[in-house]
Amino acid sequence: VKEVASLSLVSSACDVVSAVYASTKESHPYLRSVCDAAEKGVQSVTEATASCVQPVLATLEPHVAAVSEYASKGLDKLGEKLPLLPKPVEQILSDTKELVSSRVAEVKEAVSS
């Protein structure tokens, strides 16, 4: 999970979503109340779940480590095949806009010729 979260694409997407969420809470007082209540509920559930799950995780730790190693190798292979993963969302959007603009320019030139 940490490796996936550290990918530029994933972390920048999370940053964008977080910024939109914070902006929405700031702009809409009624939504802020609902969001604050939901956040407190999620925090309580997370804390309760963590204390219950901890003994189980300790027992499963060797298995989790093996699965984590396989997942890490799979993520490395995926990163080799998808060059977008190390790029932040903003760069992907910029590159896409640039590509579309150049294609549109090529089409316009072909049509005018």
Secondary structure, 3 states (H helix, E strand, C coil): CHHHHHCHHHHHHHHHHHHHHHHHHHHCHHHHHHHHHHHHHHHHHHHHHHHHHHHHHHHHHHHHHHHHHHHHHHHHHHHHHCCCCCCCHHHHHHHHHHHHHHHHHHHHHHHHC
